[in-house]
Amino acid sequence: MAESAGHPGPVNHEIQHGAEVAAARRDGRAIVALESTIIAHGLPRPDNLRVAREIESTVRATGAVPATIGMVAGRLIVGLDDDELSHLATSDTVAKLSARDLAVAAATGADGATTVAATSAVAATAGIGVFATGGLGGVHREAAQTFDESADLVALASTPITVVCAGVKSILDVAATLERLETLGVAVAGYQTRRFPGFFITDSGHDLDWAVESPEQVARVMWARRAQAATGGALIVANPLPPGEQLDPALHDRTLADGLARLAADGVTGKAVTPFLLAHFHSATEGASLAVNVRIILRNAELAGRIAVAASTPA
């Protein structure tokens, strides 16, 4: 585990690689980037650490190597070891790091968990081409008045990485998010579907122009993008839950409506909106949304591993 913030002498601000990831880089093995925000901020304790380990095991089972990205005492690490995972899962002072926060957090010796934006940027810098997450950030409801949208969108516009996700969180403005992704030049393809998933639910109600049918086909898209060189942004592979595994749509709609009403009544705004609504979903659905959330990230980790392995195999 990285040394504490109180360690004397200069801190190495370069990206560091965990032992397993470093070995995979030397051997040319497939690697899948994983975010750490889900560990520190997305799941309740003690489930967060158990699920983090399960996500990594899921990636390993595909033949790929997991690279969970996070910051410990100012050290940005690609491939946290189990002690470092445990530290981020149990500490009460872990900052939520978007791409803009990385340098400040490193210079101040902070512990931090990386968001989609930060994880994508660091993974691409480290030469990792595939990233698995649960759901993307996006345009918030009432954004026409608040201008509130996730930094994930702009980051993905300039980051050459393939992101496997279950769409964007359904608490956001899905239609506006898809419009922004189109404007920013971010490619979106459904995995075995031309309907955009709605995170907790299988179908958000929005069509997609493209579908990909297998990990090998995604790999071919990745190779074509590299060959063309003109496509510098991300490729989003939107992987929906099977209908039998989604949150009951009627329960979802009731819970969302009630959560939005409470949000307005309590005056919650800005970065507090998403955790507020996700906590409301967890409470109002008596844990059903949490179980769905875990299924989402495990399915995405499995598909990302298969894509990374396919992409690492010569055409």
SULHU-V662846 format. One record per residue. N is the residue number from 1. RES is the residue in one letter. PSI is psi in degrees with one decimal (none if undefined). Layout:
# SULHU-V662846
n->N res->RES psi->PSI
n->N res->RES psi->PSI
This chain:
# SULHU-V662846
n->1 res->M psi->146.8
n->2 res->A psi->152.4
n->3 res->E psi->164.2
n->4 res->S psi->163.6
n->5 res->A psi->-19.9
n->6 res->G psi->-0.7
n->7 res->H psi->128.1
n->8 res->P psi->157.2
n->9 res->G psi->172.3
n->10 res->P psi->148.9
n->11 res->V psi->137.3
n->12 res->N psi->111.5
n->13 res->H psi->0.5
n->14 res->E psi->155.2
n->15 res->I psi->130.7
n->16 res->Q psi->149.1
n->17 res->H psi->133.7
n->18 res->G psi->162.3
n->19 res->A psi->-43.6
n->20 res->E psi->-41.2
n->21 res->V psi->-40.5
n->22 res->A psi->-42.0
n->23 res->A psi->-39.9
n->24 res->A psi->-37.8
n->25 res->R psi->-42.7
n->26 res->R psi->-37.1
n->27 res->D psi->-4.8
n->28 res->G psi->27.0
n->29 res->R psi->158.9
n->30 res->A psi->139.6
n->31 res->I psi->140.8
n->32 res->V psi->123.7
n->33 res->A psi->143.2
n->34 res->L psi->142.0
n->35 res->E psi->163.2
n->36 res->S psi->-7.1
n->37 res->T psi->-36.2
n->38 res->I psi->-29.3
n->39 res->I psi->-48.9
n->40 res->A psi->-30.6
n->41 res->H psi->-14.2
n->42 res->G psi->-23.7
n->43 res->L psi->147.4
n->44 res->P psi->154.8
n->45 res->R psi->148.4
n->46 res->P psi->8.0
n->47 res->D psi->-30.4
n->48 res->N psi->-44.7
n->49 res->L psi->-41.5
n->50 res->R psi->-45.2
n->51 res->V psi->-38.3
n->52 res->A psi->-43.6
n->53 res->R psi->-36.8
n->54 res->E psi->-37.2
n->55 res->I psi->-47.1
n->56 res->E psi->-40.7
n->57 res->S psi->-36.2
n->58 res->T psi->-42.8
n->59 res->V psi->-44.6
n->60 res->R psi->-35.1
n->61 res->A psi->-19.9
n->62 res->T psi->-8.2
n->63 res->G psi->-0.6
n->64 res->A psi->168.9
n->65 res->V psi->127.9
n->66 res->P psi->140.6
n->67 res->A psi->84.8
n->68 res->T psi->128.8
n->69 res->I psi->134.2
n->70 res->G psi->177.4
n->71 res->M psi->130.2
n->72 res->V psi->118.0
n->73 res->A psi->42.9
n->74 res->G psi->-2.8
n->75 res->R psi->120.2
n->76 res->L psi->115.9
n->77 res->I psi->127.8
n->78 res->V psi->101.7
n->79 res->G psi->64.2
n->80 res->L psi->139.4
n->81 res->D psi->179.2
n->82 res->D psi->-35.4
n->83 res->D psi->-40.3
n->84 res->E psi->-38.7
n->85 res->L psi->-45.9
n->86 res->S psi->-39.9
n->87 res->H psi->-48.1
n->88 res->L psi->-27.8
n->89 res->A psi->-22.3
n->90 res->T psi->-13.9
n->91 res->S psi->146.5
n->92 res->D psi->2.2
n->93 res->T psi->31.6
n->94 res->V psi->119.9
n->95 res->A psi->151.8
n->96 res->K psi->115.5
n->97 res->L psi->115.1
n->98 res->S psi->178.2
n->99 res->A psi->-36.6
n->100 res->R psi->-20.6
n->101 res->D psi->-11.6
n->102 res->L psi->-46.5
n->103 res->A psi->-43.0
n->104 res->V psi->-43.3
n->105 res->A psi->-39.9
n->106 res->A psi->-44.0
n->107 res->A psi->-25.5
n->108 res->T psi->5.4
n->109 res->G psi->33.2
n->110 res->A psi->158.6
n->111 res->D psi->137.1
n->112 res->G psi->150.1
n->113 res->A psi->132.7
n->114 res->T psi->138.0
n->115 res->T psi->-176.8
n->116 res->V psi->-45.3
n->117 res->A psi->-48.9
n->118 res->A psi->-43.3
n->119 res->T psi->-43.5
n->120 res->S psi->-46.8
n->121 res->A psi->-45.1
n->122 res->V psi->-43.1
n->123 res->A psi->-45.6
n->124 res->A psi->-40.3
n->125 res->T psi->-34.8
n->126 res->A psi->1.9
n->127 res->G psi->19.5
n->128 res->I psi->128.5
n->129 res->G psi->-7.4
n->130 res->V psi->137.4
n->131 res->F psi->130.3
n->132 res->A psi->133.3
n->133 res->T psi->179.3
n->134 res->G psi->-73.6
n->135 res->G psi->150.9
n->136 res->L psi->156.9
n->137 res->G psi->168.5
n->138 res->G psi->-155.7
n->139 res->V psi->127.9
n->140 res->H psi->154.2
n->141 res->R psi->146.9
n->142 res->E psi->19.6
n->143 res->A psi->-23.5
n->144 res->A psi->-27.0
n->145 res->Q psi->-35.3
n->146 res->T psi->-16.2
n->147 res->F psi->27.8
n->148 res->D psi->110.4
n->149 res->E psi->153.7
n->150 res->S psi->144.3
n->151 res->A psi->-15.1
n->152 res->D psi->-40.2
n->153 res->L psi->-50.0
n->154 res->V psi->-39.2
n->155 res->A psi->-42.7
n->156 res->L psi->-25.0
n->157 res->A psi->-22.7
n->158 res->S psi->11.1
n->159 res->T psi->116.4
n->160 res->P psi->84.7
n->161 res->I psi->151.5
n->162 res->T psi->122.7
n->163 res->V psi->120.2
n->164 res->V psi->122.5
n->165 res->C psi->174.6
n->166 res->A psi->41.3
n->167 res->G psi->-150.3
n->168 res->V psi->156.1
n->169 res->K psi->135.2
n->170 res->S psi->-8.6
n->171 res->I psi->-7.4
n->172 res->L psi->178.0
n->173 res->D psi->97.0
n->174 res->V psi->-44.9
n->175 res->A psi->-45.3
n->176 res->A psi->-35.1
n->177 res->T psi->-44.0
n->178 res->L psi->-37.4
n->179 res->E psi->-41.5
n->180 res->R psi->-40.6
n->181 res->L psi->-40.2
n->182 res->E psi->-45.7
n->183 res->T psi->-38.5
n->184 res->L psi->-3.7
n->185 res->G psi->25.8
n->186 res->V psi->122.8
n->187 res->A psi->137.2
n->188 res->V psi->126.3
n->189 res->A psi->135.6
n->190 res->G psi->144.7
n->191 res->Y psi->108.4
n->192 res->Q psi->31.6
n->193 res->T psi->154.3
n->194 res->R psi->24.3
n->195 res->R psi->136.6
n->196 res->F psi->126.6
n->197 res->P psi->159.2
n->198 res->G psi->37.3
n->199 res->F psi->-94.6
n->200 res->F psi->-26.8
n->201 res->I psi->154.1
n->202 res->T psi->-39.1
n->203 res->D psi->120.2
n->204 res->S psi->-9.8
n->205 res->G psi->8.7
n->206 res->H psi->138.2
n->207 res->D psi->156.4
n->208 res->L psi->151.7
n->209 res->D psi->-25.4
n->210 res->W psi->150.1
n->211 res->A psi->148.3
n->212 res->V psi->143.7
n->213 res->E psi->-13.6
n->214 res->S psi->161.3
n->215 res->P psi->-36.0
n->216 res->E psi->-36.3
n->217 res->Q psi->-37.9
n->218 res->V psi->-42.7
n->219 res->A psi->-39.6
n->220 res->R psi->-37.4
n->221 res->V psi->-43.3
n->222 res->M psi->-43.1
n->223 res->W psi->-40.7
n->224 res->A psi->-39.5
n->225 res->R psi->-41.5
n->226 res->R psi->-39.7
n->227 res->A psi->-35.1
n->228 res->Q psi->-27.9
n->229 res->A psi->-11.5
n->230 res->A psi->-10.1
n->231 res->T psi->93.0
n->232 res->G psi->-6.9
n->233 res->G psi->-172.5
n->234 res->A psi->158.6
n->235 res->L psi->120.8
n->236 res->I psi->122.2
n->237 res->V psi->107.2
n->238 res->A psi->111.4
n->239 res->N psi->99.9
n->240 res->P psi->151.0
n->241 res->L psi->144.7
n->242 res->P psi->146.1
n->243 res->P psi->-34.1
n->244 res->G psi->-10.7
n->245 res->E psi->-4.8
n->246 res->Q psi->165.3
n->247 res->L psi->139.6
n->248 res->D psi->120.6
n->249 res->P psi->-38.5
n->250 res->A psi->-42.4
n->251 res->L psi->-41.2
n->252 res->H psi->-48.7
n->253 res->D psi->-40.9
n->254 res->R psi->-44.8
n->255 res->T psi->-40.9
n->256 res->L psi->-45.7
n->257 res->A psi->-44.0
n->258 res->D psi->-41.2
n->259 res->G psi->-40.3
n->260 res->L psi->-36.4
n->261 res->A psi->-42.3
n->262 res->R psi->-36.8
n->263 res->L psi->-48.2
n->264 res->A psi->-41.6
n->265 res->A psi->-35.8
n->266 res->D psi->-5.2
n->267 res->G psi->30.0
n->268 res->V psi->131.6
n->269 res->T psi->172.6
n->270 res->G psi->-141.8
n->271 res->K psi->-15.8
n->272 res->A psi->-13.3
n->273 res->V psi->-52.4
n->274 res->T psi->-51.6
n->275 res->P psi->-33.4
n->276 res->F psi->-49.0
n->277 res->L psi->-37.5
n->278 res->L psi->-39.5
n->279 res->A psi->-38.5
n->280 res->H psi->-42.6
n->281 res->F psi->-44.4
n->282 res->H psi->-46.0
n->283 res->S psi->-48.2
n->284 res->A psi->-28.6
n->285 res->T psi->7.5
n->286 res->E psi->42.7
n->287 res->G psi->-6.5
n->288 res->A psi->-38.3
n->289 res->S psi->-33.4
n->290 res->L psi->-42.7
n->291 res->A psi->-39.3
n->292 res->V psi->-42.3
n->293 res->N psi->-43.3
n->294 res->V psi->-42.7
n->295 res->R psi->-39.5
n->296 res->I psi->-52.9
n->297 res->I psi->-33.8
n->298 res->L psi->-40.8
n->299 res->R psi->-40.1
n->300 res->N psi->-37.7
n->301 res->A psi->-40.8
n->302 res->E psi->-45.5
n->303 res->L psi->-41.0
n->304 res->A psi->-40.8
n->305 res->G psi->-43.4
n->306 res->R psi->-38.3
n->307 res->I psi->-44.2
n->308 res->A psi->-40.1
n->309 res->V psi->-44.2
n->310 res->A psi->-39.3
n->311 res->A psi->-22.8
n->312 res->S psi->-7.7
n->313 res->T psi->128.9
n->314 res->P psi->139.7
n->315 res->A psi->none
